[in-house]
Amino acid sequence: METVNATYAYITNLEVMNILQTIKSTKKKFGMRNLATVTYEALQYLEESPCKTQTCDSIKSYLRDLGAYGLMPHEMLQMVNDPPTSALHTQLLIDDNKVPLTDEENEAIIELTHKHFHFIGGDQNGLQQEEAQQQQQ
């Protein structure tokens, strides 16, 4: 994918969801029935995705920590939009596998994902169990 106009930037699913919520709440919807349908359908999808539990601060700190792995911006965007939960998942999100990540790097990225995005895959019960185990230690 090539950036044609440098004034445009990639945006995360969280930013898309915020924009669509703004459009949805706008009262000026005269003759925009198709826009309302697309907005509704896209919001339904995004509200069931990992971006629902993400915050701007968690994304910024996640990207800052991911910077140590030399990933391309679009690869980091994919990791924000679809946070990896396994080593295979991480490798699938990286386009250039000429120099694949080591097992340690994969595990570190997955730990970063869990650190910054607490409710990956909607597994809130798993998070509560992990927190309980950490408190016992």
N, C-alpha and C positions, 0 to 999 in steps of 0.2 A: 504494500500500500504506500502510495506517495502523497506527500502533502503538497497540494497544488498552490494553495494560498497560505503563506506563512502567518497571516493574522489569525488563523483559526487554530484551535488547540483541541487535544483530546480531552474528553470529560468522562468522569466516572458515572456509574449507574446511580450513585447517590445524588450527584448534581442533576442528572436527567430527571430523577424522581422529584427533586425539589422544583425544577422548572415546570414539570407537568402538574404538580400540585398548585403552583401559582397560576398556571393557565386554567386549571379546573375551577379555581376560586374566583377567577375573573368573571364579572357580571356581563361583560359585553360579548354575548355569544349569538348575535344575530346572524343567521345564515351559516353558522359554523357547526352544523350537525355532524358532519364527518369528522371534524377535529375533536368534537366531544367524544365520539366513539373511539377514535384512536387513542385519545388521552386516557379514557377509562380503561381500555384493554391493556395499554402499556403500564398504567399504574397498578392494575391487578397483578401483572407479572412481577413488577419491581417490588411490590409489597410482600411477595413471597420469596424474594431472593435475599442473599446475604446483605445487600445494601441497606435493608431495613434496620439493622442493628448497628450499622457503621455511623461514625461521626466524622466531621471534617478533621478534627484533631487526631483521631485514631488513624485516619488515612495518611495524614502528613507524617506522623511519627513512623508508620509502617514503611512509607516510601523512603524516608530518611534512613531507616535501618536496612532496607533492601538495596540501597545504593552501594553497599559494600560488596555486592556480588557481581557488579559489572553488567547488569541486565539493561536491555534497551528500554526506552520509555514505554513503548507499546506492550512489552512483556510485563512490565510492572503494572500497567493499567489492567491487563488481563488478570493479574494476580489479585488486584484490588476488587475487580468485578466478580471474579470466580475464585475465591481464596482456596489455595491448594490444601488438601487434607492428607495426601500421600505423596511418596516420592515419584510415583508414576504420574500423578496429577501435575506435579511441579514440572516434570520433564515435558509433558504435553503442552504446557503453557509457554515453553521456551522454544522459539523458532529455530535458532541456530544451535544445533547439537554437535557442531564440530568439536567443541570443547564442553562435553557434558559436565554437569555439576557432580561433585563427589557425593558419596552417601552422607558425609558429615554436613556438607552444605545443604543438601536436601532436608535433612533433619532440622538444621538451624532455621531454614526458611519456614518449615512447618511450625516450629516452635514460635517464630515471630508472628505467624498468622494467628496462632492461638493466643498469643500475648496481646495482640492489638485488636483482634476481632473475636470477642468472647463467645458469640453464639453461632459458630460456623455450622451450617446445615441445619439450623434450628434445634440443635442438640443442647437445649438448656439444662436438661436433667444430667447429662454427662458433665457439663460445666459445674453444676452444683456438687456432684460427686467428687470431682477433682479438687474443688475448693475445700470440701470437708476433709479430704485426705491431706491436703497441705496444712490445714489447721491442726490436725492431729500430730503432724511431725513437728 
